[in-house]
């Protein structure tokens, strides 16, 4: 579990537009905010 202010592990994922997102491309350059939300139409 990540805590506020903790550095995120390196990972890559596909964005909605199919582009590949890599956290390593931003290391030391920008701040990244990771936000997760419940799947649409679910309780939560």
C-alpha distance matrix in Angstrom:
0.0 3.8 6.6 10.1 12.1 9.8 11.3 10.0 11.0 14.4 14.9 17.8 18.5 21.7 22.4 24.5 27.6 26.9 26.2 23.7 20.9 19.7 17.4 19.7 22.6 21.2 20.1 22.2 23.9 21.9 18.8 16.5 14.8 12.3 12.8 12.3 14.8 16.2 18.8 22.3 24.4 21.7 21.2 18.2
3.8 0.0 3.8 6.8 8.5 6.3 8.0 7.3 9.4 12.8 13.9 16.8 17.8 20.9 21.2 23.6 26.4 26.0 24.9 22.4 19.3 17.9 15.1 17.4 20.1 18.3 17.2 18.9 20.5 18.4 15.2 13.2 11.6 9.8 11.0 11.6 14.6 16.8 19.6 22.8 25.2 22.9 22.5 19.3
6.6 3.8 0.0 3.8 6.2 5.4 8.6 9.3 12.1 15.6 17.0 19.8 20.9 23.8 23.7 25.9 28.7 28.6 27.4 25.1 21.7 20.4 17.3 19.5 21.8 19.5 18.3 19.3 20.9 18.5 15.1 13.7 11.9 11.0 12.1 13.3 15.9 18.4 21.5 24.4 26.7 24.4 23.5 20.0
10.1 6.8 3.8 0.0 3.8 5.6 8.8 10.1 13.6 16.6 18.1 20.6 21.5 24.2 23.5 25.7 28.3 28.6 27.1 25.2 21.6 20.4 17.1 19.4 21.2 18.4 17.4 17.9 19.1 16.4 12.8 11.9 10.0 10.3 11.4 13.5 16.1 19.1 22.3 24.7 27.2 25.3 24.4 20.8
12.1 8.5 6.2 3.8 0.0 3.8 6.5 9.0 12.6 15.3 17.4 20.0 21.5 24.3 23.8 26.3 28.5 28.7 26.7 24.6 20.8 19.2 15.6 17.4 19.1 16.1 14.7 14.7 16.1 13.9 10.5 10.6 9.9 11.0 13.2 15.8 18.8 22.0 24.8 27.3 30.0 28.3 27.7 24.2
9.8 6.3 5.4 5.6 3.8 0.0 3.8 6.3 9.4 12.5 14.9 18.0 19.8 22.9 23.0 25.8 28.0 27.7 25.8 23.2 19.6 17.6 14.1 15.6 17.9 15.5 13.6 14.3 16.3 14.6 11.6 11.1 10.9 11.0 13.5 15.6 18.9 21.8 24.5 27.3 30.1 28.2 27.8 24.4
11.3 8.0 8.6 8.8 6.5 3.8 0.0 3.8 6.6 9.2 12.0 15.1 17.3 20.6 20.9 24.0 25.9 25.3 23.1 20.3 16.8 14.4 10.8 11.9 14.4 12.2 10.1 11.3 13.5 12.3 9.9 9.4 10.3 10.5 13.7 15.9 19.5 22.5 24.7 27.6 30.6 29.0 29.1 26.0
10.0 7.3 9.3 10.1 9.0 6.3 3.8 0.0 3.8 6.5 8.6 11.7 13.8 17.1 17.7 20.9 22.9 22.1 20.2 17.3 13.9 11.7 8.5 10.3 13.1 11.5 10.2 12.5 14.2 12.8 10.6 8.8 9.5 8.5 11.8 13.4 17.1 19.9 21.8 24.8 27.9 26.4 26.9 24.0
11.0 9.4 12.1 13.6 12.6 9.4 6.6 3.8 0.0 3.8 6.3 10.0 12.7 16.3 17.7 21.1 22.9 21.5 19.6 16.3 13.4 10.7 8.1 9.2 12.7 12.2 10.6 13.5 15.6 14.9 13.4 11.6 12.6 11.1 14.2 15.2 18.9 21.3 22.7 26.0 29.1 27.5 28.3 25.7
14.4 12.8 15.6 16.6 15.3 12.5 9.2 6.5 3.8 0.0 3.8 7.1 10.5 14.0 15.7 19.3 20.7 19.0 16.8 13.3 10.6 7.5 5.5 6.1 9.6 10.1 9.0 12.5 14.2 14.0 13.5 11.6 13.4 12.1 15.4 16.4 20.1 22.5 23.4 26.4 29.8 28.6 29.8 27.5
14.9 13.9 17.0 18.1 17.4 14.9 12.0 8.6 6.3 3.8 0.0 3.8 6.9 10.5 12.6 16.2 17.7 15.7 14.0 10.5 8.3 6.0 5.9 7.5 10.3 11.4 11.5 15.2 16.1 15.6 15.0 12.4 13.6 11.7 14.4 14.9 18.3 20.4 20.7 23.7 27.1 26.2 27.7 25.8
17.8 16.8 19.8 20.6 20.0 18.0 15.1 11.7 10.0 7.1 3.8 0.0 3.8 7.1 9.6 13.2 14.3 12.1 10.4 6.8 5.4 4.3 6.5 8.3 9.9 11.6 12.8 16.6 16.7 16.1 16.0 13.2 14.5 12.6 14.9 15.3 18.4 20.3 20.1 22.7 26.2 25.8 27.8 26.1
18.5 17.8 20.9 21.5 21.5 19.8 17.3 13.8 12.7 10.5 6.9 3.8 0.0 3.8 6.5 9.8 11.3 9.2 8.5 5.8 5.3 6.8 9.1 11.6 12.4 13.9 15.7 19.3 19.0 17.8 17.5 14.2 14.7 12.5 13.9 13.7 16.3 17.9 17.2 19.6 23.1 23.0 25.3 24.0
21.7 20.9 23.8 24.2 24.3 22.9 20.6 17.1 16.3 14.0 10.5 7.1 3.8 0.0 3.8 6.7 7.8 5.5 5.6 4.6 5.9 8.9 11.7 14.2 14.0 15.6 18.1 21.5 20.6 19.3 19.2 16.0 16.4 14.4 15.3 15.0 16.9 18.4 17.0 18.8 22.4 22.8 25.5 24.6
22.4 21.2 23.7 23.5 23.8 23.0 20.9 17.7 17.7 15.7 12.6 9.6 6.5 3.8 0.0 3.8 5.4 5.2 5.3 6.2 6.5 10.2 12.4 15.3 14.5 15.4 18.3 21.4 20.0 18.2 18.0 14.8 14.9 13.3 13.7 13.9 15.5 17.3 16.0 17.2 20.9 21.8 24.4 23.5
24.5 23.6 25.9 25.7 26.3 25.8 24.0 20.9 21.1 19.3 16.2 13.2 9.8 6.7 3.8 0.0 3.8 5.5 7.4 9.5 10.3 14.0 16.1 19.1 18.1 18.8 21.9 24.8 23.1 21.1 20.8 17.5 17.1 15.4 15.0 14.6 15.4 16.6 14.8 15.2 18.8 20.3 23.2 22.7
27.6 26.4 28.7 28.3 28.5 28.0 25.9 22.9 22.9 20.7 17.7 14.3 11.3 7.8 5.4 3.8 0.0 3.8 5.6 8.9 10.5 14.3 16.9 19.4 17.8 18.9 22.3 25.1 23.0 21.5 21.8 19.0 19.1 18.0 18.0 18.1 19.0 20.4 18.5 18.7 22.2 23.9 26.9 26.4
26.9 26.0 28.6 28.6 28.7 27.7 25.3 22.1 21.5 19.0 15.7 12.1 9.2 5.5 5.2 5.5 3.8 0.0 3.8 6.5 9.2 12.7 15.8 17.9 16.7 18.5 21.5 24.7 23.0 21.9 22.3 19.5 19.9 18.5 18.9 18.8 20.1 21.3 19.3 20.2 23.6 24.9 27.9 27.5
26.2 24.9 27.4 27.1 26.7 25.8 23.1 20.2 19.6 16.8 14.0 10.4 8.5 5.6 5.3 7.4 5.6 3.8 0.0 3.8 6.4 9.8 13.0 14.8 13.2 15.1 18.2 21.3 19.6 18.7 19.6 17.1 18.2 17.2 18.4 18.9 20.8 22.6 21.2 22.3 25.9 27.0 29.7 28.8
23.7 22.4 25.1 25.2 24.6 23.2 20.3 17.3 16.3 13.3 10.5 6.8 5.8 4.6 6.2 9.5 8.9 6.5 3.8 0.0 3.8 6.5 10.1 11.6 10.7 13.0 15.6 19.0 17.8 17.3 18.1 15.5 16.9 15.8 17.5 18.0 20.4 22.3 21.3 23.0 26.6 27.1 29.7 28.5
20.9 19.3 21.7 21.6 20.8 19.6 16.8 13.9 13.4 10.6 8.3 5.4 5.3 5.9 6.5 10.3 10.5 9.2 6.4 3.8 0.0 3.8 6.7 8.9 8.2 9.7 12.4 15.8 14.7 13.8 14.3 11.7 13.3 12.4 14.6 15.7 18.4 20.8 20.4 22.3 26.1 26.3 28.4 26.9
19.7 17.9 20.4 20.4 19.2 17.6 14.4 11.7 10.7 7.5 6.0 4.3 6.8 8.9 10.2 14.0 14.3 12.7 9.8 6.5 3.8 0.0 3.8 5.3 5.7 7.7 9.5 13.1 12.9 12.6 13.3 11.1 13.3 12.6 15.4 16.8 20.0 22.5 22.5 24.8 28.5 28.3 30.2 28.3
17.4 15.1 17.3 17.1 15.6 14.1 10.8 8.5 8.1 5.5 5.9 6.5 9.1 11.7 12.4 16.1 16.9 15.8 13.0 10.1 6.7 3.8 0.0 3.8 5.4 5.6 6.6 10.3 10.5 10.0 10.1 8.2 10.8 10.5 13.9 15.7 19.3 22.1 22.8 25.2 28.9 28.4 29.8 27.5
19.7 17.4 19.5 19.4 17.4 15.6 11.9 10.3 9.2 6.1 7.5 8.3 11.6 14.2 15.3 19.1 19.4 17.9 14.8 11.6 8.9 5.3 3.8 0.0 3.8 5.4 5.2 8.9 9.8 10.7 11.7 10.9 13.9 14.0 17.6 19.4 23.0 25.8 26.4 28.9 32.6 32.0 33.4 31.1
22.6 20.1 21.8 21.2 19.1 17.9 14.4 13.1 12.7 9.6 10.3 9.9 12.4 14.0 14.5 18.1 17.8 16.7 13.2 10.7 8.2 5.7 5.4 3.8 0.0 3.8 5.8 8.8 8.2 9.3 11.4 10.9 14.3 15.0 18.3 20.5 23.9 26.9 27.3 29.4 33.1 33.0 34.6 32.4
21.2 18.3 19.5 18.4 16.1 15.5 12.2 11.5 12.2 10.1 11.4 11.6 13.9 15.6 15.4 18.8 18.9 18.5 15.1 13.0 9.7 7.7 5.6 5.4 3.8 0.0 3.8 6.2 5.2 5.6 7.7 7.9 11.5 13.0 16.5 19.2 22.6 25.9 26.7 28.7 32.4 32.2 33.5 31.0
20.1 17.2 18.3 17.4 14.7 13.6 10.1 10.2 10.6 9.0 11.5 12.8 15.7 18.1 18.3 21.9 22.3 21.5 18.2 15.6 12.4 9.5 6.6 5.2 5.8 3.8 0.0 3.8 5.5 6.8 8.3 9.1 12.7 14.0 17.8 20.4 24.0 27.3 28.4 30.8 34.4 33.8 34.7 32.1
22.2 18.9 19.3 17.9 14.7 14.3 11.3 12.5 13.5 12.5 15.2 16.6 19.3 21.5 21.4 24.8 25.1 24.7 21.3 19.0 15.8 13.1 10.3 8.9 8.8 6.2 3.8 0.0 3.8 6.2 8.1 10.4 14.0 16.1 19.8 22.8 26.3 29.7 31.2 33.4 36.9 36.3 37.1 34.2
23.9 20.5 20.9 19.1 16.1 16.3 13.5 14.2 15.6 14.2 16.1 16.7 19.0 20.6 20.0 23.1 23.0 23.0 19.6 17.8 14.7 12.9 10.5 9.8 8.2 5.2 5.5 3.8 0.0 3.8 7.2 9.6 13.3 15.8 19.3 22.5 25.8 29.3 30.5 32.4 36.0 35.8 36.7 33.9
21.9 18.4 18.5 16.4 13.9 14.6 12.3 12.8 14.9 14.0 15.6 16.1 17.8 19.3 18.2 21.1 21.5 21.9 18.7 17.3 13.8 12.6 10.0 10.7 9.3 5.6 6.8 6.2 3.8 0.0 3.8 6.4 9.9 12.8 16.0 19.4 22.6 26.2 27.6 29.3 32.9 32.7 33.4 30.6
18.8 15.2 15.1 12.8 10.5 11.6 9.9 10.6 13.4 13.5 15.0 16.0 17.5 19.2 18.0 20.8 21.8 22.3 19.6 18.1 14.3 13.3 10.1 11.7 11.4 7.7 8.3 8.1 7.2 3.8 0.0 3.8 6.7 9.9 13.1 16.6 19.8 23.5 25.2 27.0 30.5 30.0 30.5 27.5
16.5 13.2 13.7 11.9 10.6 11.1 9.4 8.8 11.6 11.6 12.4 13.2 14.2 16.0 14.8 17.5 19.0 19.5 17.1 15.5 11.7 11.1 8.2 10.9 10.9 7.9 9.1 10.4 9.6 6.4 3.8 0.0 3.8 6.4 9.7 13.1 16.4 20.0 21.6 23.5 27.0 26.5 27.2 24.4
14.8 11.6 11.9 10.0 9.9 10.9 10.3 9.5 12.6 13.4 13.6 14.5 14.7 16.4 14.9 17.1 19.1 19.9 18.2 16.9 13.3 13.3 10.8 13.9 14.3 11.5 12.7 14.0 13.3 9.9 6.7 3.8 0.0 3.8 6.4 10.0 13.1 16.8 18.7 20.6 23.9 23.3 23.8 20.8
12.3 9.8 11.0 10.3 11.0 11.0 10.5 8.5 11.1 12.1 11.7 12.6 12.5 14.4 13.3 15.4 18.0 18.5 17.2 15.8 12.4 12.6 10.5 14.0 15.0 13.0 14.0 16.1 15.8 12.8 9.9 6.4 3.8 0.0 3.8 6.8 10.3 13.8 15.6 17.9 21.2 20.4 21.0 18.2
12.8 11.0 12.1 11.4 13.2 13.5 13.7 11.8 14.2 15.4 14.4 14.9 13.9 15.3 13.7 15.0 18.0 18.9 18.4 17.5 14.6 15.4 13.9 17.6 18.3 16.5 17.8 19.8 19.3 16.0 13.1 9.7 6.4 3.8 0.0 3.8 6.7 10.4 12.6 14.6 17.8 17.0 17.5 14.7
12.3 11.6 13.3 13.5 15.8 15.6 15.9 13.4 15.2 16.4 14.9 15.3 13.7 15.0 13.9 14.6 18.1 18.8 18.9 18.0 15.7 16.8 15.7 19.4 20.5 19.2 20.4 22.8 22.5 19.4 16.6 13.1 10.0 6.8 3.8 0.0 3.8 7.0 9.2 11.8 14.8 13.6 14.3 11.8
14.8 14.6 15.9 16.1 18.8 18.9 19.5 17.1 18.9 20.1 18.3 18.4 16.3 16.9 15.5 15.4 19.0 20.1 20.8 20.4 18.4 20.0 19.3 23.0 23.9 22.6 24.0 26.3 25.8 22.6 19.8 16.4 13.1 10.3 6.7 3.8 0.0 3.8 6.5 8.6 11.3 10.3 10.9 8.6
16.2 16.8 18.4 19.1 22.0 21.8 22.5 19.9 21.3 22.5 20.4 20.3 17.9 18.4 17.3 16.6 20.4 21.3 22.6 22.3 20.8 22.5 22.1 25.8 26.9 25.9 27.3 29.7 29.3 26.2 23.5 20.0 16.8 13.8 10.4 7.0 3.8 0.0 3.8 6.3 8.4 6.7 7.7 6.3
18.8 19.6 21.5 22.3 24.8 24.5 24.7 21.8 22.7 23.4 20.7 20.1 17.2 17.0 16.0 14.8 18.5 19.3 21.2 21.3 20.4 22.5 22.8 26.4 27.3 26.7 28.4 31.2 30.5 27.6 25.2 21.6 18.7 15.6 12.6 9.2 6.5 3.8 0.0 3.8 6.4 5.9 8.6 8.8
22.3 22.8 24.4 24.7 27.3 27.3 27.6 24.8 26.0 26.4 23.7 22.7 19.6 18.8 17.2 15.2 18.7 20.2 22.3 23.0 22.3 24.8 25.2 28.9 29.4 28.7 30.8 33.4 32.4 29.3 27.0 23.5 20.6 17.9 14.6 11.8 8.6 6.3 3.8 0.0 3.8 5.6 8.7 9.7
24.4 25.2 26.7 27.2 30.0 30.1 30.6 27.9 29.1 29.8 27.1 26.2 23.1 22.4 20.9 18.8 22.2 23.6 25.9 26.6 26.1 28.5 28.9 32.6 33.1 32.4 34.4 36.9 36.0 32.9 30.5 27.0 23.9 21.2 17.8 14.8 11.3 8.4 6.4 3.8 0.0 3.8 6.8 9.2
21.7 22.9 24.4 25.3 28.3 28.2 29.0 26.4 27.5 28.6 26.2 25.8 23.0 22.8 21.8 20.3 23.9 24.9 27.0 27.1 26.3 28.3 28.4 32.0 33.0 32.2 33.8 36.3 35.8 32.7 30.0 26.5 23.3 20.4 17.0 13.6 10.3 6.7 5.9 5.6 3.8 0.0 3.8 6.3
21.2 22.5 23.5 24.4 27.7 27.8 29.1 26.9 28.3 29.8 27.7 27.8 25.3 25.5 24.4 23.2 26.9 27.9 29.7 29.7 28.4 30.2 29.8 33.4 34.6 33.5 34.7 37.1 36.7 33.4 30.5 27.2 23.8 21.0 17.5 14.3 10.9 7.7 8.6 8.7 6.8 3.8 0.0 3.7
18.2 19.3 20.0 20.8 24.2 24.4 26.0 24.0 25.7 27.5 25.8 26.1 24.0 24.6 23.5 22.7 26.4 27.5 28.8 28.5 26.9 28.3 27.5 31.1 32.4 31.0 32.1 34.2 33.9 30.6 27.5 24.4 20.8 18.2 14.7 11.8 8.6 6.3 8.8 9.7 9.2 6.3 3.7 0.0
